Amino acid sequence: MARMASGVMALLVATLCVCQISAYGPEPACEDKCPTCYKPVCGKDNSTYGNSCKADCAYVDVDCDGECPCDKCVCPYDYKPVCAGNVTYENQCLADCAYAVVDCEGKCPCPPKCDCDYDDQQVCGVDGKTYDNCCTAKCYGVEKECDAPCPCYKCTCDEKYDSPVCGVDGADYPSTCEADCAGVEIDCHHECPCTCADGCPDTDYSQICGKDGKTYANECEATCEYVEKDCDGKCPCPCTCEPTTYDAPVCGVDNRTYDSQCWADCAEVEVACEGECPCVKPCICVALYKPVCGVDNETYANKCEADCAEVEVQCEGKCPCPPKCDCDYDDQQVCGVDGKTYDNCCTAKCYGVKKECDTPCPCYKCVCDEDYAEVCGVDGNSYNNECEAQCAGVEVECPGKCPCAGCGYDYNPVCGDDGNTYENECLAKEAYVSVDCYQACPCGYTVV
């Protein structure tokens, strides 16, 4: 208040004072040039000067108008009390101006320092104030009134209408009222846990039949059980089959033909085979070519394939079957003019085929050169050459006329047509080699 009075006085003096400097006389000192009016200023050296001119003469910068000390603290009229050194300040700014260290927010005294863990479960104290948790309220020496921020909700529930409910916090409550009193939303109207179906509308009773063959109150309940809808209404669904390009008749185990697999399923009949009835049993035969002739005069690859065609075998071999002949057994096979081998002449005749030669087919067509190199056959007959013996089907026993004899060891060399030298002609013939010349090879040179 004193500072305000001195400020007003200075303002009054400055208003009434007219500052003038005489223009006559000798040059005055610096201060003498200053006006005599009193308009105090506070210098940076924390000294008060009569006016700013006198401060300039002292070479001191002005810190503020008015007498020292300067009052630099300007605070808003905001009432947010703080306590510093057990003194209450209207706000933080005023405490800072007083260079006071704030101990706590609010009026003095400061509350005790509490060592409470962080907990976001706010509680309302009996003093009507909200505390972070029970520990904080207790630290202030205040009893808890309810487990919620103030104000506490005064709940009175009628036990007559109790029906358990499950809250969104997963806890059971005796009634809807009790859950409301606890400030908890209801998840479902029965004891926990709630199910997916609890979220389905109670008013929707449009029954559907699921793919699992069960009836559900509505599609929502079926979805909760992860079941697709088969049809509207109660189970079972009426059987309908949409025509497709893949439809093909099937034969049921009841031996009835159905237009498709779907229609057989509708009739609850198991499919015996694809295609129209009757079913044909699958016939599996090995890939073996051993032809047989059926009574239908058709040739089948083997007896199994004839059996699969349900055809009796008439004879083995290709069709037609041979006539039945009464021939004695004879192992002298012959070759017929048809190029086929028959057991004997009787059998070939029975088939109406003439014999071409007395050996199995093919017949050996013998055309021999006129070379004369007699050989003796194993049948004891002499042949002009080896070719004629082979044409007769006789093996050669030795070169030369029959009977055969040893060649001996006499040295009368001959040169064979194979370019080899033989000790004598007999040994060359034994080797079935014709003599090229009667000397050691090569021919064409005279041996002296």
Secondary structure, DSSP 8 states (H G I E B T S, - for coil): -HHHHHHHHHHHHHHH-------SSS---HHHHS-SS---EEETTS-EESSHHHHHHTT--EEEESSSS------------EEETTEEESSHHHHHHTT----EESSSS-------------EEETTS-EESSHHHHHHTT--EEESSSSS-------GGG---EEETTS-EESSHHHHHHTT--EEESSSS---GGGGS-TT----EEETTS-EESSHHHHHHTT--EEEESSSS--------TT---EEETTS-EESSHHHHHHTT--EEEESSSS--------S----EEETTS-EESSHHHHHHTT--EEEESSSS-------------EEETTS-EESSHHHHHHTT--EEESSSSS------------EEETTS-EESSHHHHHHTT--EEEESSSS-----S----EEETTS-EESSHHHHHHTT--EEESSSSSTTS---
